[in-house]
Amino acid sequence: MACCIALLLFSQQNIYAQSKSKNLKALVGGRLIDGFGATPINNSIILIEGERIKAIGQVGNFDIPEGAEIISMEGMSVLPGLWDMHVHLMINGHSNYSHWDKKYPPLFRDVIMPSSAKQLLYAGVTSARDLGAPLEESIYVRDKINAGELEGPTMYMSGPFIQHQPYPGTEQFRWGVSGVTDARAKVKKLADAGVDCIKLIDQDQMTMEEVKAVVDEAHKHNLTVVAHSHRPEEIRRGLLAGVDCFEHTGHATAPEYPEDVMKMLKERTASGKKMFWTPTIEGLWNYEYNRDYREHLDSKDWHMGLPDSIIQDIRESIRYPNRLSYFQITPYRKPTLARKFQQLQEAGVVLLIGTDSGIPMKFHSESTWHELDVWVNELDYDPMLAIKAATYWPSVMMGVDDKVGTISEGKVADIIAVKGDVLRYISLLQNVNFVMKKGKTIKND
């Protein structure tokens, strides 16, 4: 009888071990860039159990459990899934906003936003921050992705922009505020709906009391505030109100940020409180190149998930890139970008990778690697720090660095890989060969 019980216990334990091993994956042989900025680990092993990273080691001194699924990373750079901290799922590169905003809102939820999300994921972006879209659609798409019913990055949604007055025809995704009470009410409505952050724009057109009310109410609900920095007064007011993160580098052609703005920025960073900034440079930097070299406009990557009618509408809208009013001042702005990027570094802000993906000729399938490429190859930014700006720091900004953003024990297994040395050739990210999100292999070329 004792023998039978022992045999039964052994059999149960063996079944348990086998079922557990089936839930194990091992990424073996790649050069691991962990997102913290540490020296890469050659011939790495990343053991994944379910959704999470269980252990990290090296070939030769790490025993892979029997029965684990082994996925070769030989000859590849392995790094955390990328973040894009400034995307717009509701737009897909079309050049005529007034046309788009009038025709396509009925398709935002079920067609356009899901297609944008899928394109980001297959480009290696496993987390993204959407900064401006209708509220109901934003929450719906985010939650469907989280439930595994749509393919896409883990999304962090702001919902509608908060501003003084919405532009005509944009009331669905731009909310105007009139007075302190209204400002607080609008933010509370967004918070109660479950947004992940608040997007503030044109704050120089609001009263200072309204700006402070927006930021204060957001912080009461533990929401970060992201603000435009197109004009110096937007930055000044944002800093005075305690904005957490600024976007862009300015609409004007001034050669650098004003001295008083730089002084305020340095005082903020000297206080020990982090100041985050998403410069979204590449769309400006590469406009003239994209205008003259149009082959990337013919890529089918940005067609993913879109019906032919929308694809043709987008293609027709960007048929003459040189004529787009959106970019006419860009050649005058481009010469200011390197200096402003340098000033932000000198001020001690924490730079984040974000792209404004979805604006004219900026497709979700390619925007993120383009931004990284310009930082590294045009602006001489350290590639390891650029990767950190696309992995670790975004997770800190969004308060989820205990869960994602790095390849380390206990974190969610959001992992990508490319063939070759990404620290030497950052443009390898244009073809992400392997994508894993929450321990599930999404793409493995």
N, C-alpha and C positions, 0 to 999 in steps of 0.2 A: 504493500500500500504506500509506504514511504517512498519507494522507488518510483511509483507512478506519479505521486505528487511532485517529486523533484523533477521528473521528466516533463510534467505539465508546466511547472514554473519555468524550466529552461526554454521550453517551446514558446511560452508567452513572451519571455524576455527576448528571444531571438526574433520573433515577429515584430516586437516593439523596436528592436535595433534596426531591422530591415526597413520598417516604415519610416523610422527617423532618418536613416541614411538616404532614403529616396528624397527627402526634403533638403538634402545638403548639396551644395554646388561648390566647386573649387575652381577659381580662375588661376591658372598656373603658367608661370614663365615670363610674365610681362615686367616692364619697368614701371614700378608703382610711384606715382606722384600723388601724395596723400591729400593735398589741398591746404595743409598747414604751412607749406613752404619749406619743409625739411628736405634733406638730401634724398633723392629718389632711391628706391630699393630695387636692385636688379634681381631677376629671376624670382620674382615675388610669388607668393601664394596667398590668395584671399579666400577664406572659407566662409561660406554664406549658408545660414540656416533660416529657411523661410524668407522673411523680408529683411533680415538683419545680418550684419557682418559679425561672424562669430569669433574669428581669429585671423591673424596676419603673420606670415612667416616667409621663409625662403626655401627654395628647392635645396635639398640636401640636409636641412636641419628641421624639417617640419613633416610630420606624418599625416597624410591625408586619410581620413577615416574610410574604411572599406565601404564600398557601395555609393560613395559620393559621385555625383556627376562631374566629370572633369572637362573643363572648357579651356582649350589652349589659348594663351595670350602671347605665345612666342613671337618675338620681333615687334611687339607692340608697346606703345605707351598707354598705361592704364591710369585713369584719373577720375575724380568724382564727376558725376553728371553736372553739366553746365547749368548755370542760372542766367536768365536774361531779365534784368530788373526794370525794363521799360518796353512793354509790348502793348499792342492794341489788337486783340483778337477780332474785333468787329470790322477791321479793314484789312485789305489784302493787296496793297500796292497800287490801287486805282488812283488816278491823278485828279479826279473831279469830285471833291467832297460833297458839294451841294447835290450833285446827281446821286452819289452813293447813299447819302443820308436820307434822301427822299425815296429811293427805289428799294433799298435792300433791308431795312429794319425788320420786316416780317421773316426774313431768312437768317437773321443773326443767330438765333438760338439753335436751330436745328441743322444749319448748313455751314454758314460762314465761320462762326466761332469754333465749332468742332474741327473744321478743316484747318484753320490756323493752328489750333492746339496740336493736331496730329503732325503737321509739318515741323513744328518746333521739336516735338519729341524725337522724330526720326532724324533730326539734325543734331541730336545729342543734348538737347535742352530738357532736363528732367524737372526743373522748377522754374517758374516765371512769375513776374509781377505784372498784372494787367492794370494800366493806369488810365482808365476812361472808357466806359461802356454802359449801356442801360443796366439798371440794378437787377431786375428779375432775371434777365438773360445771363448776367455775370454769375450770380449765385447758382443758377441752374447748371450751367456748364461746369463750373468748379466742382459742384457736388456730384455730378454724373461721372466726372473723371475720377474723383475720389472713391466712388462706388465701383469703379472698374467697368462702367457701362459706356464710356467714351475713352479713346486713346488720347493722351496728352500729358504734358508736365503736371506736376502738382502746382495748382494755380493759386496765387494770392491776389485777390480782387479789390479794387478800390470802388467799383461801381462808378456812378456819375462824378464828373468834375464838380468841385465847388468853386464858384466864382461870383463876381458882382452881378453880372447879367448874362444869360446864355445868348450865344449868337443865334440869329433867326434860323429856325428849322432844326435846332439841335437840342431842344428842351428835353428830349427823352434821355439824353445822357450828359446834359450840362444843367446843373441846378444853380439858379441865382439866389443870392441871399439879400435880404433887406433888413438891416438892423441886427443887433446882438441876439435878441430873442430868436429871430428866424435862423440865424447862423447856428445857434446851438440846437435848434429843433431839427434842422436838416442833417447835421452830423449825427444826432441821436437816432434819427430815422435810419440812416445808413448803418450805424452800429447795431441797432436792434435787428436789422435785416441780416446781419452776419458778415459784413465786409471785413477785410483783413487790414486795410489801411485807408487813409483819407487823402484824396488828391486835390490840391489847392492851386489855382492858377489865377493870373491877373490880380494878385492880391494888392498890387499898387493902385488898383481902381476901387478897392474896398476901404472902409475906414479902418484905422488901426485897431479900434475896439472890436470890429467884426473879425479881423484876422486873429486877434488874440482869443476871441470866443471860439472860433473854429479849432484852433490848436488846443486850447484848454479842454474843450468838450471831448475832443478826440483822445487826449491823454487820460481823461477820466475813464474812458472806456478801454484803456490799454491799447489804443491804436496809434501807430506812427503816422506822421503827417509828411507827405511828399509834396514839394512845391516847385513850380516853374521858376527859372532864374533867367528869363529872357531879358529883363531890364534891371539895372542896378537897384532901383527902388523896390522891386520884388524881393531881391536878396536882403536888403536892409530890413524890410518889414518882416520877412520870414525869420531872420536871425533874432530880431527883437521879440518875436512871438514864441520862439523856441521850436521852429520847424526842425524835423529830424533829418531830412534828406532833400537836396536840390537836384533838379533835372536840367540838362542841356547846358549850353555855353553862351547863350545870348543870341538874340535876333539881329543885333546891331553890328556895325562894322568898326566899332571902336577897337583900337589895337590891344587893349588889355582891360582888366577890371580896375575900377577907380581905387585910389589909395585908401579912402575911408572904408570901402567894402573889404579890402584886404586886411585892414586893421581889425575890423569886426570879426572876420573869419579867424584870424590868428588868436584873437582873444577868446573866441569860442573853443578852439582846439587846445589852447593853453590851459583852459579851465579843467581839462581832463574829460570833458564830455565829448564823445565822438561826434564828428560832423561828417555825414555821408554825402556823396555827390555822384550822380550818374551823368557823365558829360555827353553821351550819345553823339560822338564825333563823326563816325564813319559816313553817315548819310550825307553830310556836308563835304567831307574830305574827298570822297570818291565821285561826287556828282559829275564833274567834267569828264572823268574817265568813263563813267557809265553812259554819259551822253554820247560819247564818241565811239566807245566799244560796246556794242549792244548785244553781243552774243548771249550774255547771261539772261537777257530778257526773254530769250527763246528756250531757256531751260524748262523742262517739264516738272521739275521738283515742286515748283510753286502751284502746280495744277492739282496737287494731291487733295482729294476730297471735294473739289469744286466741280459743278456741272459745266458743260461746254459753254452755255450761254453766259455765265459769269466770266469764264476764262476769256472769251472773245471780247466781252465788255472791257475787261482790264487791259487786254492787249491793245485795243483800239484807243483807250485813253492815254496810253504811253507810247503811242506810235511815233510821236515827234518829241523826244525828250528835250530837245533844245528849246521848245516852245512853252514848256510848263512854267506857268507863272509862279508856282511854288518855289522854284529854284533860281529865279532870275537874279536875286541878290547874293546867292551862294558864292559865286566867284570872288566877291568882295569880302565875304566873311571868312573864307578859307584861310587867307594869310594870317588871321588873328588866332586860329585854333591852337597852334603849337605853343604860343605864348600863354594863352589862357590855361591850357593843360598844365604848363609848367607852374603857373601861379597857384593853381589848385594844389599841386604837390608841395610847393613852398609853404602854403598855408597850413599844411598838415591834415587836410581832409582825407577821408578814406574813400578812394575811388572804387566805383562799382561798374561792372559791365552791363550796359543796357543799350538798346538800339533804336527805340522808337519804331520798332518793326511794324510794318503795315502801312506806313506812309508811302507816298508815290515812289514806285520802283524799288521799295524795300520789302522783300519777301521773307516770310517767317522761316523758310527753308534754308536761308543763307545769311541772314542779318548778323547773327551772333558771332560766327567765325570772322566775318568781315570786320567787325568792331575790334576783336582781338588782334587781327592782322595789322590794322592801322596803328593801334597802340604800340605793338612790338616793332614792326618793320618801318613805320613812318615816324613815330614819335619816340623811338628808342626806349620804350618802357621794358623793364625786366620781364622776360616771359614767365618766370615763376610767379612774380607778383601779379601779372596779368591773369594767370590761371587762378590765383588766390582771389582776385577781384571778381572772378566768375564762379567761385565755388564757396570758399569759406566766408568771406565778408558778407555776401548776400544773406547767408543763413544767420549770421549775427544780426544784421539789420532787421530781419524779420523775426528774430527771437526764437529761432528753431535750431540753433547750432548744436543743441544737445541731441538732435535727431538726425540731421542731414548736413551736407556741405563738405564733409571730409570722408575719406576712407579710413575708418578707425572702428575698433571693436564696439559693438552695441549700436552703431548707427544704421540707419536704413540703407540698404544696398542699392543706391543710385550710382551707377558706375558706367563709364564709357571707355572705349579704347580705339586707338588709331594705329595704323601700321607705320612704324618709324619713330623718330625722336621728335616729339612735339615741342620740346624746349628749344630745339634748334630750328625747327620748321613749323612754326605755329599754324601755317596755312594748311597743314595736314588735317586740321579740324573741318575743312570743307568737305571731307569724306569720312564721317565717323563710321567705323566699321562695326562697332559693337555698342549696343545700348541695352542697359539693364535698369529697370525701374522697380524699386521695392522687391528686389530679388527675382523678378521675372524677366527673362530674356525677351526683349522687344525686337531686336535686330541683331543679326550675326552674319555678316558677310565674310 
